[in-house]
Amino acid sequence: MSKEFPLKAFLRAVSDSRAAVRLLSRSLSTQIGQSGNRSAGGAYLEAQLSRAFYGDFESAGFKRGGAARVLNPTRRAEANMVAYEALREVSWEDVLTRGTRHYSEGFSRFCDAKMGEVGGALLGGGGGSGGSWPEPLLRAFFGAAKGVWLVHLLAWCSHPPVPILRVEKGELFDGEYMEALAEDGEGGRRAAATVRMMVAPGFYVRNGAVKCQVICSSAGERRKIVGAHAGVVLRKSEEETVDRSPRR
């Protein structure tokens, strides 16, 4: 990984994107008549959203099998950083005035594709009984889509791009690469804990990893989520740990 890789910006983007996806899950819960609390049902929505948003993250521009437009790694990193800087300050009000395409065609296509996936999978093809998305839900969707897109842009500021870290249901809990979200505060570190659900993917960075977030079960016990953060575990020689709590 390049020494110039914007690690702090990447970690901040991961934390912000997780908070934005969480907010969207709560907005969706309200829209489909659930409580909106971050319970097992809320965790399921959040996991589904993460699966939708981060699908094909490894591909250039989120296009499965797509090729990078800029072949030179240094120039590609520079182009992605420019795109990141241009988009990160774009607000919902800006989008209402000019639309997403004005700021980025790639981001606009990403929003269209993910809105279709989310609407089809979680809202039965629409945003409500009338098929339209209310503005609060659209705003939350924009925040989540923008957050994930910014993570993608920064991941592609490295050569090779930052790898995503995913885990499947049934895998044994590994505290080096997973963060268990549990109400008892033990983080799912009991013996024989297994992954019941991945809520958010992680990433391999430098000599460590941004932990993926999971719900664990042990001896058939169901656990509720009460909080989350993005953390990066690096080798001790690095003497660097980042722990950011998402903005509420």
N, C-alpha and C positions, 0 to 999 in steps of 0.2 A: 504494500500500500504506500502511495506517495507520502513523503513527509509533509507535503503541502495540503494533505487531505483535511478539510474543515471539520475536525472531530467534534469540537464543541457545538458548532452550528448543527451538525448532524444529530447529536444527542438531544439538543433542544428541539429539533424538528420532530424526532421520534416521540418525545414526551408530549409535545403540543398536538401531534396527530392522534395519539392515543386518547388524550382528553377530548379532542373533537369528535372522534368516533364514539366515545362514551356518551357525549352529549347527544349525538344523533340517535343512539340506541334509546335514550330516554325520550326523545321527541317521538320516535317511532312507537314506543310503548304507549305513549299518550294517544297517538293517532289510532292505534289499533285497539285501544280500550284496556290496556294493561295498567299496572300501578305506576310505572315509571321509576320505581325504586330499583336499586342495583341488587336484585336478588337473582336466584337461579334463572328465572325467566329473562331478566335483563342481561345476564351473562350470556345466555343463548343468543339473544339478538346481537350483542356486541361481537360474539364469535362469528356469527353469520356475516356481519358487516365486514369484519376483518378479512374473512375468507374472500368476500366479493371484491373489496378494494385492493387487496394485495395479490390477487390472482395475476399471473404473468409478470410479477414484479421483476423477475430476472431478465425479461426481454426489453430491448430498446423501445422506449415510448410505450411500454405496456402492451406491445403488439406481439402476440405469440409468433415466434419464428421471424420476427422483424429484424432488419439489419440497421446498425447505427448509421445515421446520415453522415456523421463526421468520423472518418476512419482513423485519423491521427489521435492517439489517446490524450496527448497534452491539449490539443485544440478542442477535443470533445469535452474535456474537463472544464476548460475555460468557457465554452459555450453553455454548458449546463449551469455553471456558477452565475453567468450573466442572466440566464433564464430564471434562476432561483431569486436573484436580487430583484428582478423586474416584477416577479409575481408575489413575493412574500408580503408586500405592503398593500396589495390589492384587497379592497374591502367588499363586503356585500353590497354596499351602496354604490360602489364603482361598477359592479357587475350589473346591478339594476339599471344603471344609466347606459352602459356601453355593451354589456354582454361579455361572456367569457372569451369569445373568439377574438375580440379586439386585443386581448392581452396575450393569448396563446392559442393557436389552432390545436396543438397537441392536447393541451389541458381541456379545451372545449370538447374535443372528441372523447376524452377520458370521462368527462362529466356525463356526456350523453350515454355512453356505454354503461357506466356504473349506475346511473339513474334507472336505466332499463332493467339491469340485474336486480337492484334493490327493490324496485317497484314490483317486478315479477315474482321474486322469491318471497318477499315479506309483506307486500301489500296487495297481492293478488292482481298485479298488473296496473295498479293505480294508487293514488295517494289518499283515497277515501271513497266514500260512497259515490261521489260525483266524478271520480277519476282524476281530479286535479290535486296538486300538492299545495297545502296552505303555506303562506309565506314563512312562518316560523320553522316549518319542516324543511322548506327549501333553503333557508338560511343555514340551518344545522347541516344539511347535506353539503352545501357549498364549503362550509368550514372543514368537514371531514375529507371531502375530495381534495381540497386545496392542501390540507395537511399531509395527506398521503403522497400527493404529487410532488410536494417539496422534498419529502424524504427520498423519493425516487430520483429527483434531480441531483440531490447531494450524493446519493449512493453512486451515481454515475459520474461523479467528480473524481473517482478513483479508477485506476487500471490495475487489475480487473475491477469491475464494479463490486461494491460491498455485497457479499452474499447474504441472502435472507435465511433465517433460522426458523424452521417449522417443526412441530412434533405432532404425532398422531395419538389418538385415543388408545389407552392401554399401555403406553410406554411408561417405564419406571421413572419416577421423579429424579432429576439430576439437578441439584442446587447450583451447579456451576453454570448451567445454561438455561435454567427455568426458574421463574419466580411464581410460587404458589400463592394464590389469593384465597385466604381463608379467614373466617371470623374468629378463630381461636388464637390467632396471632402466631401460631407455630409454623405457618407457611407450608404446611403439607410435608414436613420433614420427618414424619413418623415412618417407622419401618413398613416396607411393602406398599408405600404410597404409589399410586399410579395416576396417570393423567386421565381425567374424565373429559376434559374439554380444553382446547387451546383458545384463549380469549384474544390474544394479540401475538403476532410473530416477533421474533427477535432478529438480531443481525450479528454477524461476525465482524468485529472491527479490531484493528491492530492485533495485539496478542491475546485478546479476550473476546467477550461477547456482550452485547446488549441482550439481557435475558428475555426470552419469550415469556408471556404471562399465561398461566394455566390454572384450571380448577382441578384439584386432586381429590381422590377418594381413597380412604383407607378402611379396610374391614367393613365395607358397605356404607360408610358414613358419608352423608351429604353435607357439604360445607357451603356457607354463603360468603359472598364477596363483601368486603367493607372498604377496600382501598386499593390503590395501585400507584406505581411509580416506574419510571424508566431508569434502569441502572446499568452500568457497564463494569464488567469485571476484567481487570488487566493483570498482567504478571506483576508480582511484587516489585520487581526491579523498576517498573514504570512508575510506581508510587503515585498512581492516579486513579481516582474513583469519582465517578459522577453520579449523583443521586438527586434527581429533580422531581418534586411533586407537581403534578399537573395543575394548572390553574382551574379553579372551580367556577 
